Amino acid sequence: MADPATAAPGRHAHDARSQLLFGGVYGAVVACAMVAALAQKGHDAPADRRYDAAWLLVTAFASALAHGYSHYIAERGPHRRGQALRALAAEWPLVVAMLPTVLIMAGAGWGWWSADGVEYPAFVFNIALLFVLGLLSARQAERRWAIALATGLVDALFGLIVVIANAIIK
């Protein structure tokens, strides 16, 4: 599949939709993994949650930059002017997919809700997001509802694997 930043004009719409779904799934899985890594027992003060939110944001942008840059340098042939910036900008879905988790953690840090156990709503949100993205991608590809539901469940399973691994490791 071609990168939307480097694709031929006729394929851009399909690639943009693919990039949106890919970035969403990737961002939700990264958000789950980051919350699992950052949420430690005994570290549930508001200041800890603001710290977690800041690291989620840094990770979102670093992941997007690294992924966009890797697409740019992996592209064969001559590079056109501005192509690197387009490759980086095409990673916005990854960042957007992580922003709700940043807000969940920051909200706990700002006292909007309890900072204790806020990782669980973050996990639930990301697992639900993975399910919806899988379901939508399958339906957009004109798959039957049964296949679309199964695709959503498999995508949600990625988030559950992170949560289960976190429980086992801790």
Biotite code that builds the C-alpha atoms (Angstrom):
import biotite.structure as struc

atoms = struc.array([
    struc.Atom([0.000, 0.000, 0.000], chain_id="A", res_id=1, res_name="MET", atom_name="CA", element="C"),
    struc.Atom([1.352, 3.378, -0.951], chain_id="A", res_id=2, res_name="ALA", atom_name="CA", element="C"),
    struc.Atom([1.845, 6.147, 1.557], chain_id="A", res_id=3, res_name="ASP", atom_name="CA", element="C"),
    struc.Atom([-0.692, 8.968, 1.020], chain_id="A", res_id=4, res_name="PRO", atom_name="CA", element="C"),
    struc.Atom([2.129, 11.487, 1.190], chain_id="A", res_id=5, res_name="ALA", atom_name="CA", element="C"),
    struc.Atom([3.794, 9.885, -1.832], chain_id="A", res_id=6, res_name="THR", atom_name="CA", element="C"),
    struc.Atom([0.896, 8.193, -3.652], chain_id="A", res_id=7, res_name="ALA", atom_name="CA", element="C"),
    struc.Atom([-0.228, 8.910, -7.162], chain_id="A", res_id=8, res_name="ALA", atom_name="CA", element="C"),
    struc.Atom([-3.124, 11.413, -7.312], chain_id="A", res_id=9, res_name="PRO", atom_name="CA", element="C"),
    struc.Atom([-5.698, 8.825, -8.408], chain_id="A", res_id=10, res_name="GLY", atom_name="CA", element="C"),
    struc.Atom([-5.133, 6.664, -5.340], chain_id="A", res_id=11, res_name="ARG", atom_name="CA", element="C"),
    struc.Atom([-5.136, 9.408, -2.714], chain_id="A", res_id=12, res_name="HIS", atom_name="CA", element="C"),
    struc.Atom([-8.702, 8.932, -1.402], chain_id="A", res_id=13, res_name="ALA", atom_name="CA", element="C"),
    struc.Atom([-8.225, 5.225, -0.723], chain_id="A", res_id=14, res_name="HIS", atom_name="CA", element="C"),
    struc.Atom([-4.837, 5.789, 0.828], chain_id="A", res_id=15, res_name="ASP", atom_name="CA", element="C"),
    struc.Atom([-6.099, 8.640, 3.016], chain_id="A", res_id=16, res_name="ALA", atom_name="CA", element="C"),
    struc.Atom([-8.864, 6.392, 4.390], chain_id="A", res_id=17, res_name="ARG", atom_name="CA", element="C"),
    struc.Atom([-6.349, 3.602, 4.972], chain_id="A", res_id=18, res_name="SER", atom_name="CA", element="C"),
    struc.Atom([-3.993, 6.018, 6.690], chain_id="A", res_id=19, res_name="GLN", atom_name="CA", element="C"),
    struc.Atom([-6.815, 7.254, 8.913], chain_id="A", res_id=20, res_name="LEU", atom_name="CA", element="C"),
    struc.Atom([-7.708, 3.730, 10.020], chain_id="A", res_id=21, res_name="LEU", atom_name="CA", element="C"),
    struc.Atom([-4.083, 2.633, 10.363], chain_id="A", res_id=22, res_name="PHE", atom_name="CA", element="C"),
    struc.Atom([-3.180, 5.712, 12.392], chain_id="A", res_id=23, res_name="GLY", atom_name="CA", element="C"),
    struc.Atom([-6.222, 5.278, 14.613], chain_id="A", res_id=24, res_name="GLY", atom_name="CA", element="C"),
    struc.Atom([-5.497, 1.649, 15.392], chain_id="A", res_id=25, res_name="VAL", atom_name="CA", element="C"),
    struc.Atom([-1.804, 2.294, 15.884], chain_id="A", res_id=26, res_name="TYR", atom_name="CA", element="C"),
    struc.Atom([-2.467, 5.307, 18.117], chain_id="A", res_id=27, res_name="GLY", atom_name="CA", element="C"),
    struc.Atom([-5.000, 3.434, 20.269], chain_id="A", res_id=28, res_name="ALA", atom_name="CA", element="C"),
    struc.Atom([-2.635, 0.500, 20.786], chain_id="A", res_id=29, res_name="VAL", atom_name="CA", element="C"),
    struc.Atom([0.258, 2.834, 21.636], chain_id="A", res_id=30, res_name="VAL", atom_name="CA", element="C"),
    struc.Atom([-1.998, 4.732, 24.060], chain_id="A", res_id=31, res_name="ALA", atom_name="CA", element="C"),
    struc.Atom([-2.954, 1.464, 25.806], chain_id="A", res_id=32, res_name="CYS", atom_name="CA", element="C"),
    struc.Atom([0.683, 0.435, 26.050], chain_id="A", res_id=33, res_name="ALA", atom_name="CA", element="C"),
    struc.Atom([1.756, 3.827, 27.389], chain_id="A", res_id=34, res_name="MET", atom_name="CA", element="C"),
    struc.Atom([-0.992, 3.911, 30.008], chain_id="A", res_id=35, res_name="VAL", atom_name="CA", element="C"),
    struc.Atom([-0.005, 0.391, 31.065], chain_id="A", res_id=36, res_name="ALA", atom_name="CA", element="C"),
    struc.Atom([3.650, 1.413, 31.295], chain_id="A", res_id=37, res_name="ALA", atom_name="CA", element="C"),
    struc.Atom([3.019, 4.689, 33.120], chain_id="A", res_id=38, res_name="LEU", atom_name="CA", element="C"),
    struc.Atom([0.277, 3.630, 35.536], chain_id="A", res_id=39, res_name="ALA", atom_name="CA", element="C"),
    struc.Atom([2.119, 2.188, 38.513], chain_id="A", res_id=40, res_name="GLN", atom_name="CA", element="C"),
    struc.Atom([0.644, 1.170, 41.819], chain_id="A", res_id=41, res_name="LYS", atom_name="CA", element="C"),
    struc.Atom([1.053, 3.931, 44.366], chain_id="A", res_id=42, res_name="GLY", atom_name="CA", element="C"),
    struc.Atom([1.576, 6.544, 41.638], chain_id="A", res_id=43, res_name="HIS", atom_name="CA", element="C"),
    struc.Atom([-1.932, 7.925, 41.394], chain_id="A", res_id=44, res_name="ASP", atom_name="CA", element="C"),
    struc.Atom([-1.646, 11.493, 42.645], chain_id="A", res_id=45, res_name="ALA", atom_name="CA", element="C"),
    struc.Atom([-2.898, 14.265, 40.348], chain_id="A", res_id=46, res_name="PRO", atom_name="CA", element="C"),
    struc.Atom([0.692, 15.326, 39.627], chain_id="A", res_id=47, res_name="ALA", atom_name="CA", element="C"),
    struc.Atom([1.474, 11.756, 38.508], chain_id="A", res_id=48, res_name="ASP", atom_name="CA", element="C"),
    struc.Atom([-1.462, 11.809, 36.087], chain_id="A", res_id=49, res_name="ARG", atom_name="CA", element="C"),
    struc.Atom([-0.374, 15.157, 34.619], chain_id="A", res_id=50, res_name="ARG", atom_name="CA", element="C"),
    struc.Atom([3.079, 13.616, 34.134], chain_id="A", res_id=51, res_name="TYR", atom_name="CA", element="C"),
    struc.Atom([1.466, 10.590, 32.445], chain_id="A", res_id=52, res_name="ASP", atom_name="CA", element="C"),
    struc.Atom([-0.533, 12.885, 30.154], chain_id="A", res_id=53, res_name="ALA", atom_name="CA", element="C"),
    struc.Atom([2.595, 14.810, 29.186], chain_id="A", res_id=54, res_name="ALA", atom_name="CA", element="C"),
    struc.Atom([4.425, 11.583, 28.326], chain_id="A", res_id=55, res_name="TRP", atom_name="CA", element="C"),
    struc.Atom([1.467, 10.338, 26.293], chain_id="A", res_id=56, res_name="LEU", atom_name="CA", element="C"),
    struc.Atom([1.570, 13.555, 24.289], chain_id="A", res_id=57, res_name="LEU", atom_name="CA", element="C"),
    struc.Atom([5.334, 13.338, 23.764], chain_id="A", res_id=58, res_name="VAL", atom_name="CA", element="C"),
    struc.Atom([4.964, 9.710, 22.688], chain_id="A", res_id=59, res_name="THR", atom_name="CA", element="C"),
    struc.Atom([2.141, 10.561, 20.268], chain_id="A", res_id=60, res_name="ALA", atom_name="CA", element="C"),
    struc.Atom([4.228, 13.168, 18.471], chain_id="A", res_id=61, res_name="PHE", atom_name="CA", element="C"),
    struc.Atom([7.445, 11.125, 18.601], chain_id="A", res_id=62, res_name="ALA", atom_name="CA", element="C"),
    struc.Atom([5.652, 8.072, 17.170], chain_id="A", res_id=63, res_name="SER", atom_name="CA", element="C"),
    struc.Atom([4.073, 10.136, 14.412], chain_id="A", res_id=64, res_name="ALA", atom_name="CA", element="C"),
    struc.Atom([7.373, 11.787, 13.536], chain_id="A", res_id=65, res_name="LEU", atom_name="CA", element="C"),
    struc.Atom([9.253, 8.489, 13.523], chain_id="A", res_id=66, res_name="ALA", atom_name="CA", element="C"),
    struc.Atom([6.625, 6.758, 11.428], chain_id="A", res_id=67, res_name="HIS", atom_name="CA", element="C"),
    struc.Atom([6.324, 9.605, 8.925], chain_id="A", res_id=68, res_name="GLY", atom_name="CA", element="C"),
    struc.Atom([10.077, 9.917, 8.643], chain_id="A", res_id=69, res_name="TYR", atom_name="CA", element="C"),
    struc.Atom([10.489, 6.186, 8.102], chain_id="A", res_id=70, res_name="SER", atom_name="CA", element="C"),
    struc.Atom([7.972, 6.352, 5.241], chain_id="A", res_id=71, res_name="HIS", atom_name="CA", element="C"),
    struc.Atom([9.891, 9.235, 3.735], chain_id="A", res_id=72, res_name="TYR", atom_name="CA", element="C"),
    struc.Atom([13.326, 7.612, 3.881], chain_id="A", res_id=73, res_name="ILE", atom_name="CA", element="C"),
    struc.Atom([12.007, 4.220, 2.740], chain_id="A", res_id=74, res_name="ALA", atom_name="CA", element="C"),
    struc.Atom([10.454, 5.687, -0.422], chain_id="A", res_id=75, res_name="GLU", atom_name="CA", element="C"),
    struc.Atom([12.460, 4.689, -3.451], chain_id="A", res_id=76, res_name="ARG", atom_name="CA", element="C"),
    struc.Atom([13.328, 7.123, -6.157], chain_id="A", res_id=77, res_name="GLY", atom_name="CA", element="C"),
    struc.Atom([13.899, 10.845, -6.070], chain_id="A", res_id=78, res_name="PRO", atom_name="CA", element="C"),
    struc.Atom([12.179, 12.870, -3.391], chain_id="A", res_id=79, res_name="HIS", atom_name="CA", element="C"),
    struc.Atom([10.095, 15.873, -4.336], chain_id="A", res_id=80, res_name="ARG", atom_name="CA", element="C"),
    struc.Atom([10.193, 19.213, -2.538], chain_id="A", res_id=81, res_name="ARG", atom_name="CA", element="C"),
    struc.Atom([7.984, 19.177, 0.553], chain_id="A", res_id=82, res_name="GLY", atom_name="CA", element="C"),
    struc.Atom([7.539, 15.422, 0.466], chain_id="A", res_id=83, res_name="GLN", atom_name="CA", element="C"),
    struc.Atom([9.094, 14.952, 3.903], chain_id="A", res_id=84, res_name="ALA", atom_name="CA", element="C"),
    struc.Atom([6.656, 17.430, 5.459], chain_id="A", res_id=85, res_name="LEU", atom_name="CA", element="C"),
    struc.Atom([3.716, 15.743, 3.717], chain_id="A", res_id=86, res_name="ARG", atom_name="CA", element="C"),
    struc.Atom([4.871, 12.359, 5.015], chain_id="A", res_id=87, res_name="ALA", atom_name="CA", element="C"),
    struc.Atom([5.055, 13.741, 8.562], chain_id="A", res_id=88, res_name="LEU", atom_name="CA", element="C"),
    struc.Atom([1.703, 15.526, 8.286], chain_id="A", res_id=89, res_name="ALA", atom_name="CA", element="C"),
    struc.Atom([0.043, 12.311, 7.058], chain_id="A", res_id=90, res_name="ALA", atom_name="CA", element="C"),
    struc.Atom([0.580, 10.828, 10.532], chain_id="A", res_id=91, res_name="GLU", atom_name="CA", element="C"),
    struc.Atom([-2.006, 13.105, 12.191], chain_id="A", res_id=92, res_name="TRP", atom_name="CA", element="C"),
    struc.Atom([-4.497, 10.218, 12.768], chain_id="A", res_id=93, res_name="PRO", atom_name="CA", element="C"),
    struc.Atom([-2.024, 8.550, 15.139], chain_id="A", res_id=94, res_name="LEU", atom_name="CA", element="C"),
    struc.Atom([-1.776, 11.717, 17.238], chain_id="A", res_id=95, res_name="VAL", atom_name="CA", element="C"),
    struc.Atom([-5.537, 12.337, 17.183], chain_id="A", res_id=96, res_name="VAL", atom_name="CA", element="C"),
    struc.Atom([-6.228, 8.755, 18.299], chain_id="A", res_id=97, res_name="ALA", atom_name="CA", element="C"),
    struc.Atom([-4.027, 9.299, 21.362], chain_id="A", res_id=98, res_name="MET", atom_name="CA", element="C"),
    struc.Atom([-5.458, 12.692, 22.354], chain_id="A", res_id=99, res_name="LEU", atom_name="CA", element="C"),
    struc.Atom([-8.543, 11.339, 24.205], chain_id="A", res_id=100, res_name="PRO", atom_name="CA", element="C"),
    struc.Atom([-6.249, 9.259, 26.412], chain_id="A", res_id=101, res_name="THR", atom_name="CA", element="C"),
    struc.Atom([-4.094, 12.332, 27.028], chain_id="A", res_id=102, res_name="VAL", atom_name="CA", element="C"),
    struc.Atom([-7.263, 14.173, 28.043], chain_id="A", res_id=103, res_name="LEU", atom_name="CA", element="C"),
    struc.Atom([-8.413, 11.327, 30.320], chain_id="A", res_id=104, res_name="ILE", atom_name="CA", element="C"),
    struc.Atom([-5.085, 11.330, 32.152], chain_id="A", res_id=105, res_name="MET", atom_name="CA", element="C"),
    struc.Atom([-4.757, 15.125, 32.201], chain_id="A", res_id=106, res_name="ALA", atom_name="CA", element="C"),
    struc.Atom([-8.348, 15.458, 33.450], chain_id="A", res_id=107, res_name="GLY", atom_name="CA", element="C"),
    struc.Atom([-7.454, 13.263, 36.405], chain_id="A", res_id=108, res_name="ALA", atom_name="CA", element="C"),
    struc.Atom([-4.398, 15.439, 36.988], chain_id="A", res_id=109, res_name="GLY", atom_name="CA", element="C"),
    struc.Atom([-6.496, 18.592, 36.891], chain_id="A", res_id=110, res_name="TRP", atom_name="CA", element="C"),
    struc.Atom([-9.011, 17.175, 39.358], chain_id="A", res_id=111, res_name="GLY", atom_name="CA", element="C"),
    struc.Atom([-11.900, 16.685, 36.916], chain_id="A", res_id=112, res_name="TRP", atom_name="CA", element="C"),
    struc.Atom([-12.221, 13.110, 38.198], chain_id="A", res_id=113, res_name="TRP", atom_name="CA", element="C"),
    struc.Atom([-10.354, 10.791, 40.504], chain_id="A", res_id=114, res_name="SER", atom_name="CA", element="C"),
    struc.Atom([-6.708, 10.206, 39.681], chain_id="A", res_id=115, res_name="ALA", atom_name="CA", element="C"),
    struc.Atom([-6.870, 6.801, 41.373], chain_id="A", res_id=116, res_name="ASP", atom_name="CA", element="C"),
    struc.Atom([-7.611, 4.054, 38.848], chain_id="A", res_id=117, res_name="GLY", atom_name="CA", element="C"),
    struc.Atom([-8.046, 6.393, 35.872], chain_id="A", res_id=118, res_name="VAL", atom_name="CA", element="C"),
    struc.Atom([-6.084, 3.959, 33.714], chain_id="A", res_id=119, res_name="GLU", atom_name="CA", element="C"),
    struc.Atom([-9.124, 1.655, 33.595], chain_id="A", res_id=120, res_name="TYR", atom_name="CA", element="C"),
    struc.Atom([-11.397, 4.148, 31.798], chain_id="A", res_id=121, res_name="PRO", atom_name="CA", element="C"),
    struc.Atom([-8.455, 4.899, 29.495], chain_id="A", res_id=122, res_name="ALA", atom_name="CA", element="C"),
    struc.Atom([-8.125, 1.190, 28.686], chain_id="A", res_id=123, res_name="PHE", atom_name="CA", element="C"),
    struc.Atom([-11.880, 0.864, 28.098], chain_id="A", res_id=124, res_name="VAL", atom_name="CA", element="C"),
    struc.Atom([-11.906, 3.899, 25.810], chain_id="A", res_id=125, res_name="PHE", atom_name="CA", element="C"),
    struc.Atom([-9.007, 2.614, 23.708], chain_id="A", res_id=126, res_name="ASN", atom_name="CA", element="C"),
    struc.Atom([-10.386, -0.909, 23.465], chain_id="A", res_id=127, res_name="ILE", atom_name="CA", element="C"),
    struc.Atom([-13.753, 0.521, 22.355], chain_id="A", res_id=128, res_name="ALA", atom_name="CA", element="C"),
    struc.Atom([-11.956, 2.764, 19.840], chain_id="A", res_id=129, res_name="LEU", atom_name="CA", element="C"),
    struc.Atom([-10.108, -0.252, 18.435], chain_id="A", res_id=130, res_name="LEU", atom_name="CA", element="C"),
    struc.Atom([-13.391, -2.148, 18.081], chain_id="A", res_id=131, res_name="PHE", atom_name="CA", element="C"),
    struc.Atom([-15.103, 0.762, 16.302], chain_id="A", res_id=132, res_name="VAL", atom_name="CA", element="C"),
    struc.Atom([-12.163, 1.328, 13.936], chain_id="A", res_id=133, res_name="LEU", atom_name="CA", element="C"),
    struc.Atom([-12.072, -2.361, 13.022], chain_id="A", res_id=134, res_name="GLY", atom_name="CA", element="C"),
    struc.Atom([-15.817, -2.452, 12.486], chain_id="A", res_id=135, res_name="LEU", atom_name="CA", element="C"),
    struc.Atom([-15.811, 0.716, 10.365], chain_id="A", res_id=136, res_name="LEU", atom_name="CA", element="C"),
    struc.Atom([-12.854, -0.363, 8.259], chain_id="A", res_id=137, res_name="SER", atom_name="CA", element="C"),
    struc.Atom([-14.490, -3.699, 7.480], chain_id="A", res_id=138, res_name="ALA", atom_name="CA", element="C"),
    struc.Atom([-17.831, -2.067, 6.635], chain_id="A", res_id=139, res_name="ARG", atom_name="CA", element="C"),
    struc.Atom([-16.103, 0.495, 4.391], chain_id="A", res_id=140, res_name="GLN", atom_name="CA", element="C"),
    struc.Atom([-14.459, -2.412, 2.606], chain_id="A", res_id=141, res_name="ALA", atom_name="CA", element="C"),
    struc.Atom([-18.015, -3.770, 2.091], chain_id="A", res_id=142, res_name="GLU", atom_name="CA", element="C"),
    struc.Atom([-17.535, -6.787, 4.329], chain_id="A", res_id=143, res_name="ARG", atom_name="CA", element="C"),
    struc.Atom([-20.609, -8.527, 5.741], chain_id="A", res_id=144, res_name="ARG", atom_name="CA", element="C"),
    struc.Atom([-21.718, -7.524, 9.245], chain_id="A", res_id=145, res_name="TRP", atom_name="CA", element="C"),
    struc.Atom([-20.492, -10.794, 10.757], chain_id="A", res_id=146, res_name="ALA", atom_name="CA", element="C"),
    struc.Atom([-17.020, -10.247, 9.280], chain_id="A", res_id=147, res_name="ILE", atom_name="CA", element="C"),
    struc.Atom([-17.081, -6.579, 10.338], chain_id="A", res_id=148, res_name="ALA", atom_name="CA", element="C"),
    struc.Atom([-17.948, -7.515, 13.925], chain_id="A", res_id=149, res_name="LEU", atom_name="CA", element="C"),
    struc.Atom([-15.206, -10.146, 13.947], chain_id="A", res_id=150, res_name="ALA", atom_name="CA", element="C"),
    struc.Atom([-12.727, -7.573, 12.610], chain_id="A", res_id=151, res_name="THR", atom_name="CA", element="C"),
    struc.Atom([-13.732, -5.147, 15.355], chain_id="A", res_id=152, res_name="GLY", atom_name="CA", element="C"),
    struc.Atom([-13.285, -7.851, 17.972], chain_id="A", res_id=153, res_name="LEU", atom_name="CA", element="C"),
    struc.Atom([-9.831, -8.759, 16.648], chain_id="A", res_id=154, res_name="VAL", atom_name="CA", element="C"),
    struc.Atom([-8.811, -5.085, 16.742], chain_id="A", res_id=155, res_name="ASP", atom_name="CA", element="C"),
    struc.Atom([-10.153, -4.781, 20.298], chain_id="A", res_id=156, res_name="ALA", atom_name="CA", element="C"),
    struc.Atom([-8.145, -7.879, 21.174], chain_id="A", res_id=157, res_name="LEU", atom_name="CA", element="C"),
    struc.Atom([-4.946, -5.893, 20.513], chain_id="A", res_id=158, res_name="PHE", atom_name="CA", element="C"),
    struc.Atom([-5.881, -3.527, 23.340], chain_id="A", res_id=159, res_name="GLY", atom_name="CA", element="C"),
    struc.Atom([-6.922, -6.403, 25.598], chain_id="A", res_id=160, res_name="LEU", atom_name="CA", element="C"),
    struc.Atom([-3.568, -8.089, 25.040], chain_id="A", res_id=161, res_name="ILE", atom_name="CA", element="C"),
    struc.Atom([-1.840, -4.962, 26.334], chain_id="A", res_id=162, res_name="VAL", atom_name="CA", element="C"),
    struc.Atom([-4.119, -4.835, 29.396], chain_id="A", res_id=163, res_name="VAL", atom_name="CA", element="C"),
    struc.Atom([-3.611, -8.552, 30.141], chain_id="A", res_id=164, res_name="ILE", atom_name="CA", element="C"),
    struc.Atom([0.154, -8.279, 29.664], chain_id="A", res_id=165, res_name="ALA", atom_name="CA", element="C"),
    struc.Atom([0.169, -5.305, 32.027], chain_id="A", res_id=166, res_name="ASN", atom_name="CA", element="C"),
    struc.Atom([-1.710, -7.303, 34.680], chain_id="A", res_id=167, res_name="ALA", atom_name="CA", element="C"),
    struc.Atom([0.657, -10.263, 34.323], chain_id="A", res_id=168, res_name="ILE", atom_name="CA", element="C"),
    struc.Atom([3.836, -8.174, 34.342], chain_id="A", res_id=169, res_name="ILE", atom_name="CA", element="C"),
    struc.Atom([2.831, -6.143, 37.398], chain_id="A", res_id=170, res_name="LYS", atom_name="CA", element="C"),
])
